[in-house]
Amino acid sequence: MLIGYVGPKPLENPAIGPLVRILAGGKSSRLYHDLVYQKKIAQDVSANWDPSMQLGGIFEVTATVQAGHTPKRWKPP
């Protein structure tokens, strides 16, 4: 499952990079902990921030759904 959003321009919000790492930057990140360890609905979770767009950067969250579950529209808490 892949969810993407158009975010602010990098110069308007320099905190986006660190935010992406906190949210889904490895096995100790918040989304990984929630979806893989607690809810057990994903095998892995990652996020990416591509600041190269002219109108704003692209923020993507990717998760591999655990066997026995189906992708649903995920809404952030």
N, C-alpha and C positions, 0 to 999 in steps of 0.2 A: 504494500500500500504506500502510495506517495502523495503527500499533501504539499502544495507550494503556495506561497504568498509573495506579493510584491511588497517590499519593505521600503524604508526610507533610504535616501542616498547616503553612502558611507560617511561623507563629511558632515552630514546633518546629525548623525547618531553614531559616534565611534564605539559605543558600548555593544553594538550588535555582535561583533566577533566573540567577545567574552561571553555574552548571553547564550550564543549558540553552543559553546563548549559546556557551559553549566547545564543547559537544557538537555542536550543529547550528545555530549562529547565523550563517549566511552562507557564502560560498564559501571562506573560510579555516578553517572549523570542521573538527573531526576527522572527523565522519561524512561530511561533504561530500567532503573530501579522499580518504577511504578508498573510498566507494562510487561517486563520480563520476570522480575523477581516476585512482585506482589500479586498482580492480576494473572500472571502466567498466560497471557494471550498473544505474546510476540516472542520470536526467537532472538531477534536483535532489533535495535533501534539506532538510527543515526540522523544527523542533521548536517546541513550544508548551507553556507551563506556565500552567494556569488554577487559581489558588489559591482560587477562590470556593466550593469544595465544603465542606460541613460536616465530613465525615469525613476529608478530606484533599484535596489538589489533584490535578488530572488532568494527567499528563505524557503528551504525544502526540509521536510521531515520524512524519513523513510522507515518503515517497519516491516519485518517479515512475520507474517501471521503464523502462529503456532498451529500445528496439526490439530484438527478437531474444532477449530474456530474459523469464523468467516470474517472478512473485512467489513467493518461498519464505518459509518461516518463518525470519526472521532471528533469530539468537541473538547477543547482545552478546558481545564477546571477554572 
